[in-house]
C-alpha cells in the first residue's frame, strides 16, 4: 500500500514541506571554504584563530570547516629547537618581572642570519614590546656592533624618543662597550637575557620565528637589493596588516588605539 506524502509527514512529526527541506549548512560551509582559500592567498600562515579574528566569526566554526574539507594554512609551522649561547655579559635581566604598559617603555633588539647566494647576511631589528611593532631594521654583511648601533639610531629617529629599557641577548655586539655606552648616555637601562634562555627575549624571538616561517626562501631574489626590498615589504605587512596573535589586531592598529586612549584620558 502506497503511503501519501502527507501521511508520511504526519508519521515523522514534520510538515509536508519538511519532506523537501534541504539543509543549508553544506552550502554555507562551501562558501566559507572558498573564503578561507582567498584569505590564504594574502595571509598564508593564518590558522583558525587569526582567521576568526579576520572574519569576525566563531573560531570553532572555522576549525570545523577546516577539518571537514581537510584545509590547512599554506604555510605550516615546524617545532622550534633552542640552542645554547655563551654568556658574555654580567648585565641582569631587568625586565623579567615587568609588563610593558605603554610605548617606549621597553625596546628589544636582536638579529638573525639569512643564507643568501652562498653566504650569510644579517637582519637586525628593534621592537617595541608594548605595541610589537618593528620600529627599526637594518641589513648587514657582518654581525657587528655597528649594525646594532645603526638599527638603534633608526628606531630613535622614528620614535623621536628613547625607551626606559633596552633588552637583548648576551651577544658580543650587545655587550660591547660601544653599545652599552650608547644606551647609558641616553639614560637607557640595558637588560640581557640569561644564558641559554632566548625566550626571555620572547617577543623578538617570536618576530624572527614568524618572519623566517612566512618570508620563505631568500635565494629566490636575484639581487641583494631585491632581497632587502622584499624584507621591507614584509615588515610593513607585519606592522600594518598581519593580525598579531596576542594583540588580536595588527601592531600599528594597536598603537593607534593606545594613542587615542591616552589622549582621551
C-alpha positions as CSV (number, residue, x, y, z in Angstrom):
1,X,0.0,0.0,0.0
2,X,1.5,3.4,-1.0
3,X,1.6,6.0,1.7
4,X,0.8,9.6,0.8
5,X,3.4,12.2,1.5
6,X,1.0,14.0,3.9
7,X,0.6,10.7,5.9
8,X,4.4,10.1,5.8
9,X,5.0,13.6,7.1
10,X,2.5,13.1,9.9
11,X,4.1,9.9,10.9
12,X,7.5,11.7,11.1
13,X,6.1,14.6,13.1
14,X,7.0,17.2,10.5
15,X,5.1,19.3,8.0
16,X,4.7,18.1,4.4
17,X,7.0,20.9,3.3
18,X,9.6,19.4,5.6
19,X,10.0,16.4,3.3
20,X,11.5,18.8,0.7
21,X,13.9,20.5,3.2
22,X,17.5,20.7,2.2
23,X,19.9,21.7,4.9
24,X,21.8,24.9,4.2
25,X,24.9,24.1,6.2
26,X,26.7,22.4,3.3
27,X,26.2,25.5,1.1
28,X,27.4,27.8,3.9
29,X,30.4,25.5,4.6
30,X,31.3,25.6,0.9
31,X,31.1,29.3,0.8
32,X,33.3,29.6,3.9
33,X,35.8,27.1,2.4
34,X,36.2,29.4,-0.6
35,X,36.5,32.5,1.6
36,X,39.3,30.8,3.6
37,X,41.1,29.9,0.4
38,X,41.0,33.5,-0.8
39,X,42.3,34.8,2.6
40,X,45.3,32.4,2.5
41,X,46.4,34.0,-0.8
42,X,47.4,37.1,1.2
43,X,47.9,35.7,4.7
44,X,49.3,32.2,4.0
45,X,50.2,31.5,7.7
46,X,46.8,32.3,9.3
47,X,45.4,29.5,11.4
48,X,41.9,29.2,12.6
49,X,42.3,31.8,15.4
50,X,43.6,34.6,13.2
51,X,41.0,33.6,10.5
52,X,38.3,34.0,13.1
53,X,39.5,37.5,14.1
54,X,39.9,38.5,10.4
55,X,36.3,37.4,9.6
56,X,34.7,38.2,12.9
57,X,33.5,34.6,13.2
58,X,33.5,31.9,15.8
59,X,36.8,30.1,15.7
60,X,35.1,26.7,16.3
61,X,33.1,27.0,13.1
62,X,36.2,27.8,11.1
63,X,38.1,24.9,12.6
64,X,35.1,22.6,11.9
65,X,35.1,23.6,8.2
66,X,38.9,23.3,8.0
67,X,38.6,19.7,9.4
68,X,35.7,18.9,7.1
69,X,37.5,19.8,3.9
70,X,41.0,18.9,5.2
71,X,42.1,22.5,4.9
72,X,45.4,23.8,6.2
73,X,47.3,27.1,6.0
74,X,49.6,27.4,3.0
75,X,52.5,27.8,5.5
76,X,52.6,25.4,8.4
77,X,55.0,25.9,11.3
78,X,57.6,23.4,12.5
79,X,58.6,22.9,16.1
80,X,61.4,25.1,17.1
81,X,64.5,23.9,19.0
82,X,66.5,26.3,21.1
83,X,70.3,26.1,21.2
84,X,72.7,27.4,23.8
85,X,74.5,30.7,23.9
86,X,77.8,31.6,25.6
87,X,77.5,34.1,28.4
88,X,79.3,37.3,27.6
89,X,77.8,39.8,30.0
90,X,77.0,40.3,33.7
91,X,74.2,42.7,32.9
92,X,71.0,41.3,34.6
93,X,67.6,40.7,33.1
94,X,66.0,43.9,34.3
95,X,62.6,43.4,32.6
96,X,62.0,39.8,33.9
97,X,59.1,40.9,36.2
98,X,58.0,43.9,34.1
99,X,55.0,44.0,31.8
100,X,55.1,46.9,29.3
101,X,52.0,49.1,29.7
102,X,53.0,51.9,27.3
103,X,55.0,52.7,24.2
104,X,58.7,53.3,24.6
105,X,58.9,51.6,28.0
106,X,60.9,48.5,26.7
107,X,62.5,48.1,23.4
108,X,64.0,44.7,22.5
109,X,66.8,44.0,19.9
110,X,68.2,41.0,18.1
111,X,69.5,39.9,14.8
112,X,69.1,36.8,12.7
113,X,71.2,35.3,9.9
114,X,69.8,34.7,6.4
115,X,71.6,32.4,3.9
116,X,71.8,34.2,0.6
117,X,73.7,33.1,-2.5
118,X,76.4,31.2,-0.7
119,X,76.9,33.5,2.3
120,X,75.1,34.9,5.3
121,X,73.6,38.3,5.6
122,X,72.2,39.6,8.9
123,X,68.9,41.3,9.7
124,X,68.9,43.3,12.9
125,X,65.7,44.7,14.4
126,X,64.4,46.8,17.3
127,X,60.9,46.0,18.5
128,X,58.7,48.0,20.9
129,X,57.5,45.3,23.3
130,X,54.2,47.0,24.1
131,X,53.0,47.5,20.5
132,X,55.0,44.6,19.0
133,X,56.0,47.0,16.1
134,X,59.3,46.7,14.4
135,X,60.5,50.3,14.8
136,X,63.9,49.8,13.2
137,X,65.7,47.3,11.0
138,X,68.9,47.1,9.1
139,X,70.7,44.6,6.8
140,X,74.4,43.9,7.2
141,X,77.0,41.6,5.7
142,X,78.5,41.1,9.1
143,X,77.0,41.0,12.6
144,X,78.9,43.8,14.2
145,X,78.3,46.4,16.9
146,X,78.0,49.0,14.1
147,X,75.0,47.1,12.8
148,X,73.3,47.1,16.2
149,X,74.0,50.8,16.7
150,X,72.7,51.7,13.3
151,X,69.3,50.0,14.0
152,X,69.1,51.7,17.4
153,X,69.7,55.0,15.8
154,X,66.9,54.3,13.2
155,X,64.5,53.3,16.0
156,X,65.3,56.5,17.9
157,X,64.7,58.7,14.9
158,X,61.4,57.0,14.1
159,X,60.1,57.3,17.7
160,X,61.8,60.6,18.4
161,X,62.5,59.4,21.9
162,X,64.2,56.6,23.7
163,X,62.9,53.8,26.0
164,X,63.4,53.2,29.7
165,X,64.9,49.7,29.0
166,X,66.6,48.1,26.0
167,X,66.6,44.3,26.2
168,X,68.7,41.8,24.2
169,X,70.6,38.6,24.5
170,X,74.2,38.4,25.7
171,X,75.8,38.5,22.2
172,X,79.1,40.3,22.0
173,X,77.5,43.1,19.8
174,X,75.1,44.0,22.6
175,X,77.6,43.5,25.4
176,X,80.2,45.7,23.7
177,X,81.4,48.8,25.4
178,X,80.2,50.9,22.4
179,X,76.7,49.6,22.7
180,X,76.5,49.9,26.5
181,X,77.8,53.5,26.2
182,X,75.2,54.4,23.5
183,X,72.5,53.2,25.9
184,X,73.6,54.7,29.2
185,X,74.5,58.1,27.7
186,X,70.8,58.3,26.6
187,X,69.6,57.2,30.0
188,X,68.5,53.8,28.8
189,X,69.0,50.8,31.1
190,X,70.5,47.8,29.3
191,X,69.0,44.4,30.1
192,X,70.2,41.0,29.0
193,X,68.6,37.5,28.8
194,X,70.2,34.8,30.9
195,X,72.4,32.2,29.3
196,X,70.7,29.7,27.1
197,X,67.2,31.2,27.6
198,X,66.3,33.1,24.4
199,X,62.6,33.0,25.4
200,X,63.5,35.8,27.9
201,X,63.5,37.9,24.7
202,X,60.4,36.2,23.6
203,X,58.8,39.0,21.6
204,X,61.8,39.4,19.4
205,X,62.2,35.7,19.1
206,X,58.6,35.4,18.1
207,X,59.0,38.0,15.3
208,X,62.0,36.2,13.8
209,X,60.2,32.9,14.0
210,X,57.2,34.4,12.1
211,X,59.5,36.2,9.7
212,X,61.5,33.1,8.7
213,X,58.4,31.0,8.6
214,X,56.3,33.4,6.4
215,X,59.0,35.1,4.3
216,X,60.3,31.9,2.7
217,X,63.4,31.2,0.7
218,X,65.8,34.1,0.4
219,X,67.6,32.8,-2.7
220,X,64.6,33.4,-4.9
221,X,65.6,37.0,-5.1
222,X,68.2,37.6,-7.8
223,X,70.0,40.6,-6.2
224,X,70.6,41.7,-2.6
225,X,68.7,44.9,-3.4
226,X,65.6,42.8,-4.3
227,X,66.0,40.8,-1.1
228,X,66.2,44.0,1.0
229,X,63.1,45.4,-0.7
230,X,61.2,42.2,0.0
231,X,62.2,42.3,3.7
232,X,61.0,45.9,3.9
233,X,57.6,44.9,2.4
234,X,57.3,42.0,4.8
235,X,58.0,44.2,7.8
236,X,55.4,46.7,6.6
237,X,52.9,43.9,6.2
238,X,53.8,42.6,9.7
239,X,53.3,46.0,11.3
240,X,50.3,47.2,9.4
241,X,48.2,44.3,8.1
242,X,49.0,41.0,9.7
243,X,46.9,40.2,12.8
244,X,49.1,39.6,15.8
245,X,48.0,36.6,17.8
246,X,48.4,38.3,21.2
247,X,47.0,41.7,20.2
248,X,44.1,40.3,18.0
249,X,44.9,43.1,15.5
250,X,47.9,44.5,13.6
251,X,50.6,46.2,15.8
252,X,50.0,49.6,14.2
253,X,46.3,49.4,14.8
254,X,47.0,48.5,18.4
255,X,49.4,51.5,18.7
256,X,46.9,54.0,17.2
257,X,44.2,52.7,19.7
258,X,46.6,53.1,22.6
259,X,47.4,56.7,21.5
260,X,43.7,57.5,21.2
261,X,43.1,56.1,24.7
262,X,46.0,58.2,26.1
263,X,44.7,61.4,24.5
264,X,41.1,60.8,25.9
265,X,42.4,60.2,29.4
